[in-house]
């Protein structure tokens, strides 16, 4: 596992290596110190005040707290660790323009990224009943042991299957429409979530106004989003992270609602919406551009048929195209159930992670956890979980083995060991 991807990663570095000169960080100490202090002030004082809501925080809250000299010292440490990308980290305007985030890692030798499927905070549905009955305690919905697993990842991503708003009207012809209070975006911080996909068939359930409220709510909560925006340029724009000298790009799009005029509006050059990929050329172009400028590219795709274990032709066709375009890992959701894990042209594909915490049904689910270093992906693990009675738990013992056995049966193209590690 990982040898072909290592070669691809090395080629990507070679293409890009001529673009940046290594900063003379320690030679020009007085100048650099002033620059760092200026960058800190810009990021936390000037930029948030002057920028539009889509700029987010360029250094995540776990890395930098407002604090003058201490903040500048933390930024300096990040730049020192990520010396290959020091020029980028010293250019906050470039980071904002290109949606790049600096991230600290728990282990200096690797980056861990975890992925989960669909989540819902709409308090009109049973999934939120236990939380609301216990003063908004999110651990009544997601087990603390599972939250610890989520928080232990350097980057945690899931699918945000609803808007945050108290405005707008439900789409008239849609059977199920979801919406959650703006304040519930703070649950994501408790869960350790860094990045959410909005590329799904429910982000637009209450129209354009609610979608715009969602973008603002996530920014205010310090949560990064991908797959939707105020226009197509923002909706298709990757989110990039620099961690441990590895530059990672995440793109997200939805293949659901296969109509020319769907309920969930696709973003256009002038109007808000989600990033649609039923006609996938915009997505493939985005991936090709990301592959040329990043060490590792992840595609998080909303696709497939609800409640169907078998993958459909559109998923399989797009997976092959994404692999050819330069994607290094493909994560899928939407079917509300687990689907197979496979490898397409050397690229691991997790076709569906199913519900993560979405309703009160009893259904197997899980997370994918990968580790990366400068040579590419070093491990990929499926972490078995169970959604039942409005609560999702981390599985152990016989129940864990039961779900792993199921994933082995449906995933004939890979091997899954007793701890869920996947090889091919």
C-alpha positions in Angstrom: 0.0 0.0 0.0 1.1 3.6 -0.6 4.1 3.0 -3.0 2.3 4.3 -6.1 0.9 7.2 -4.2 4.4 8.0 -2.8 5.7 8.3 -6.4 2.8 10.6 -7.4 3.4 12.8 -4.3 7.1 13.1 -5.2 6.2 14.1 -8.7 3.8 16.8 -7.4 6.6 18.2 -5.1 9.0 18.2 -8.0 6.6 20.3 -10.2 6.1 22.8 -7.4 9.6 23.0 -5.8 10.8 25.8 -8.1 8.0 28.1 -7.0 9.1 28.9 -3.5 12.5 30.0 -2.1 13.1 28.8 1.5 12.9 31.8 3.9 16.0 32.9 5.7 14.0 32.6 8.9 16.8 32.5 11.4 19.3 34.6 9.5 17.1 37.6 9.4 15.7 37.4 12.9 14.8 41.0 13.5 12.9 41.3 10.2 11.2 38.0 10.6 10.2 38.7 14.2 8.5 41.9 13.0 6.9 40.1 10.1 5.5 37.4 12.4 4.1 40.0 14.8 2.5 41.8 11.9 1.0 38.6 10.5 -0.5 37.8 13.9 -2.0 41.2 14.1 -3.3 41.0 10.6 -4.9 37.5 11.1 -6.6 38.2 14.3 -7.3 42.0 14.3 -7.3 43.4 10.8 -8.4 40.4 8.6 -11.5 39.3 10.6 -12.7 42.9 10.8 -12.2 43.8 7.1 -12.8 40.5 5.3 -16.0 38.9 4.1 -17.4 36.0 6.1 -15.8 33.4 3.8 -12.3 34.1 4.8 -12.6 32.2 8.2 -9.8 32.1 10.7 -6.5 31.3 8.9 -5.0 29.7 12.0 -7.3 27.4 13.8 -8.3 28.0 17.4 -6.5 24.9 18.7 -3.2 26.4 17.4 -3.5 30.1 18.1 -5.4 32.0 20.8 -5.3 35.8 20.8 -2.3 36.8 22.9 0.3 39.1 21.5 3.9 37.7 22.1 2.7 34.2 22.9 0.6 34.1 19.7 3.6 35.3 17.7 5.7 32.6 19.2 3.2 29.9 18.3 3.0 31.1 14.8 6.8 31.1 14.6 6.9 27.5 15.8 4.4 26.5 13.1 6.5 28.2 10.4 9.7 26.5 11.7 8.0 23.0 11.6 6.6 23.6 8.2 9.8 25.1 6.7 9.0 23.9 3.2 5.9 26.1 3.2 7.4 29.0 5.2 6.8 31.5 2.4 3.1 30.7 2.3 2.7 30.9 6.0 4.4 34.2 6.0 1.9 35.6 3.5 -1.5 35.8 5.1 -3.1 37.5 2.1 -2.1 34.5 0.0 -3.5 32.1 2.6 -6.8 33.9 2.6 -7.0 34.1 -1.2 -6.3 30.4 -1.5 -8.2 29.1 1.5 -5.1 27.7 3.2 -5.0 26.9 6.9 -2.1 26.2 9.2 -2.6 23.3 11.6 -0.6 21.9 14.5 -0.2 18.1 14.7 -0.2 16.0 17.8 2.7 13.9 16.4 5.5 15.7 14.6 6.0 12.5 12.4 2.6 12.2 11.0 -0.8 13.9 10.2 -4.0 12.2 11.2 -7.3 12.9 9.4 -10.6 11.4 10.3 -13.9 11.3 8.3 -17.5 10.6 9.3 -20.8 10.7 7.4 -24.0 12.5 7.8 -24.9 14.5 10.9 -28.1 16.3 11.9 -28.8 18.9 14.6 -32.4 19.7 13.8 -34.2 19.6 17.2 -37.6 18.8 15.6 -36.3 15.2 15.0 -35.8 12.3 17.3 -32.0 12.3 16.9 -31.8 15.5 19.1 -34.3 14.3 21.8 -31.8 13.1 24.3 -29.6 16.2 23.8 -32.5 18.6 24.3 -33.8 16.7 27.4 -30.4 17.1 29.0 -29.8 20.8 28.6 -28.1 20.5 25.2 -25.5 18.0 26.3 -24.1 16.6 23.0 -22.7 13.6 24.8 -26.2 12.3 25.1 -26.1 11.9 21.3 -22.5 10.9 20.7 -20.7 8.8 23.2 -17.7 10.5 25.0 -15.4 7.7 23.9 -16.3 8.4 20.3 -15.9 12.2 20.8 -12.4 11.5 22.2 -11.6 9.5 19.0 -12.8 12.5 16.9 -10.9 15.0 18.9 -7.7 13.0 18.7 -7.5 13.6 14.9 -5.5 16.6 13.7 -8.3 17.2 11.2 -11.8 15.9 11.6 -14.3 16.2 8.8 -18.0 15.2 8.4 -21.1 16.0 6.3 -23.3 18.8 7.6 -26.7 17.7 6.2 -28.7 20.9 7.0 -28.6 24.7 7.2 -28.1 26.8 10.4 -30.8 29.4 10.3 -34.1 30.6 11.7 -35.0 32.2 8.4 -36.2 31.1 5.0 -39.1 28.9 4.0 -39.0 25.1 3.5 -38.8 24.0 -0.1 -42.4 23.4 -1.1 -42.1 20.0 -3.0 -39.5 18.3 -0.7 -40.6 15.5 1.7 -38.0 16.1 4.3 -36.5 19.5 5.1 -34.0 20.1 7.9 -32.9 23.2 9.8 -31.0 23.8 13.0 -30.5 26.9 15.2 -27.4 29.0 14.5 -26.2 28.3 18.1 -26.0 24.6 17.4 -22.9 25.1 15.2 -20.9 25.3 18.5 -21.6 21.5 18.9 -19.0 21.0 16.2 -16.3 22.5 18.4 -17.3 20.2 21.2 -17.0 17.2 18.8 -13.6 18.3 17.6 -14.8 18.9 14.1 -12.5 21.1 12.0 -14.1 20.9 8.5 -17.6 20.2 7.2 -19.0 19.5 3.8 -22.0 21.4 2.7 -22.2 19.7 -0.7 -25.4 17.7 -0.1 -29.1 17.7 -0.9 -30.2 19.4 2.3 -28.0 22.4 2.7 -30.5 24.4 0.6 -33.7 23.1 2.4 -34.7 26.6 3.5 -33.5 28.5 0.5 -30.7 30.9 -0.3 -31.1 33.0 2.9 -30.7 30.0 5.2 -27.7 28.8 3.2 -26.0 32.2 3.6 -26.9 32.2 7.3 -25.1 28.8 7.4 -21.9 30.1 6.0 -21.9 32.9 8.5 -22.7 30.6 11.4 -19.9 28.3 10.6 -17.4 31.1 10.3 -18.5 32.6 13.6 -18.0 29.1 15.2 -14.5 28.9 13.7 -15.5 25.9 11.5 -14.2 25.6 8.0 -16.6 24.5 5.2 -16.3 23.2 1.7 -18.7 22.4 -1.1 -21.0 25.4 -1.0 -20.6 29.1 -1.3 -21.9 32.6 -2.2 -21.0 31.8 -5.8 -19.5 28.9 -7.8 -15.9 30.1 -7.3 -16.3 29.7 -3.5 -18.4 26.5 -3.7 -15.8 24.7 -5.8 -12.7 26.1 -4.0 -10.7 23.5 -2.1 -9.8 23.8 1.5 -6.1 23.4 2.1 -4.1 22.6 5.2 -0.4 22.8 5.9 0.5 20.3 8.6 4.0 18.8 9.3 5.3 19.9 6.0 2.5 18.3 4.1 0.0 20.4 2.1 -3.4 18.7 1.9 -6.4 19.8 -0.3 -10.0 18.8 0.3 -12.7 19.2 -2.4 -16.3 18.3 -2.0 -19.3 18.1 -4.3 -22.7 16.5 -4.6 -24.0 14.1 -7.3 -27.5 13.9 -5.8 -30.6 15.4 -7.5 -29.9 14.4 -11.1 -32.1 17.1 -12.6 -31.2 20.2 -14.6 -33.2 22.3 -12.1 -32.9 20.5 -8.7 -34.4 21.6 -5.4 -30.9 22.1 -4.0 -29.6 24.9 -6.1 -26.1 24.6 -7.5 -23.9 27.7 -7.1 -23.5 29.8 -10.3 -21.1 32.6 -11.1 -23.5 35.0 -9.5 -25.7 33.1 -7.1 -25.2 31.0 -3.9 -25.6 27.2 -3.8 -23.7 23.9 -3.5 -21.0 22.5 -5.7 -22.8 20.0 -8.0 -21.0 17.3 -10.0 -23.7 15.4 -11.9 -21.9 16.8 -14.8 -18.5 16.3 -13.2 -16.1 18.4 -15.4 -16.0 21.3 -13.0 -15.1 18.9 -10.2 -12.4 17.1 -12.2 -10.9 20.4 -13.2 -10.8 21.5 -9.5 -9.1 18.2 -8.6 -6.5 18.5 -11.4 -5.7 22.1 -10.2 -5.4 20.9 -6.6 -3.2 17.9 -7.5 -0.8 20.2 -9.2 -0.3 22.3 -6.1 -0.7 20.0 -3.1 0.9 16.9 -1.7 -2.3 15.0 -1.1 -5.8 15.5 -2.5 -9.0 14.3 -0.9 -12.4 14.2 -2.6 -15.5 14.0 -0.3 -18.5 13.2 -2.5 -22.2 13.1 -1.8 -23.5 10.3 -4.1 -25.2 6.9 -4.4 -28.7 5.7 -3.7 -30.4 6.0 -0.3 -30.5 2.8 1.8 -28.8 0.7 -0.9 -25.7 -1.2 0.0 -24.7 -1.7 -3.6 -22.9 1.1 -5.4 -24.4 2.5 -8.5 -22.9 3.2 -11.9 -22.6 6.9 -11.4 -20.5 6.5 -8.2 -18.2 4.0 -9.9 -17.8 6.1 -13.0 -17.0 9.3 -11.0 -14.6 7.4 -8.7 -12.6 6.3 -11.8 -12.6 9.8 -13.2 -11.5 11.3 -9.8 -8.6 8.8 -9.6 -7.4 9.7 -13.1 -7.7 13.4 -12.2 -5.2 13.1 -9.3 -7.2 12.4 -6.2 -5.4 10.4 -3.5 -8.4 9.4 -1.4 -12.2 9.4 -2.1 -14.7 9.5 0.8 -18.4 9.1 0.1 -21.7 9.6 1.9 -25.5 10.0 1.3 -26.8 6.4 1.1 -27.5 6.4 4.9 -25.8 3.0 5.1 -22.3 1.6 4.8 -21.0 0.7 1.3 -17.9 -1.1 0.2 -14.3 0.0 0.4 -12.4 -0.5 -2.7 -9.3 0.6 -4.7 -9.7 2.3 -8.1 -6.5 2.7 -10.1 -4.5 2.7 -6.9 -6.8 5.2 -5.1 -8.7 4.0 -2.0 -12.4 4.7 -2.3 -14.8 4.6 0.7 -18.1 4.6 -1.1 -20.3 5.4 1.8 -19.8 6.0 5.6 -23.5 6.2 6.0 -25.3 8.0 8.8 -22.9 9.1 11.6 -25.5 10.7 13.9 -28.6 11.4 11.8 -31.7 9.7 13.1 -33.0 7.2 15.7 -32.6 4.1 13.5 -30.3 1.3 14.5 -27.7 1.1 11.8 -24.0 0.3 11.5 -21.7 3.2 10.8 -18.1 4.2 11.3 -15.2 6.6 10.7 -12.2 6.5 8.4 -8.9 7.5 10.0 -5.8 8.0 7.9 -2.2 9.0 8.7 0.1 10.9 6.3 3.6 12.0 6.1 5.7 13.6 3.4 5.9 10.3 1.6 2.1 10.0 1.4 -0.6 7.8 3.1 0.9 5.5 5.7 -2.2 3.9 7.1 -6.0 3.8 6.5 -8.3 2.5 9.2 -12.0 1.8 9.4 -13.4 2.6 12.9 -16.7 0.7 13.6 -19.5 2.6 15.3 -23.2 2.1 15.8 -26.1 4.6 15.6 -29.1 3.4 17.7 -31.9 5.1 19.6 -30.6 8.6 18.7 -27.1 7.9 20.0 -23.8 6.9 18.2 -21.2 4.9 20.0 -17.7 3.5 19.4 -17.9 -0.3 19.2 -15.6 -2.7 20.9 -15.4 -6.5 21.3 -17.9 -8.7 19.5 -19.9 -5.8 18.1 -16.7 -4.3 16.6 -15.8 -7.6 15.0 -19.3 -8.1 13.7 -19.1 -4.7 11.8 -15.6 -5.4 10.6 -16.8 -8.8 9.3 -19.6 -7.1 7.4 -17.1 -4.6 5.8 -14.8 -7.5 4.8 -17.7 -9.3 3.1 -18.8 -6.4 1.0 -15.2 -5.1 0.3 -13.6 -7.8 -1.6 -11.0 -5.5 -3.2 -9.2 -4.8 0.1 -8.0 -6.5 3.3 -9.3 -5.4 6.7 -7.5 -6.6 9.8 -8.8 -7.1 13.3 -8.2 -3.4 14.2 -9.8 -2.1 11.0 -6.6 -1.3 9.2 -7.1 -1.5 5.4 -4.4 -2.7 3.0 -4.5 -3.6 -0.7 
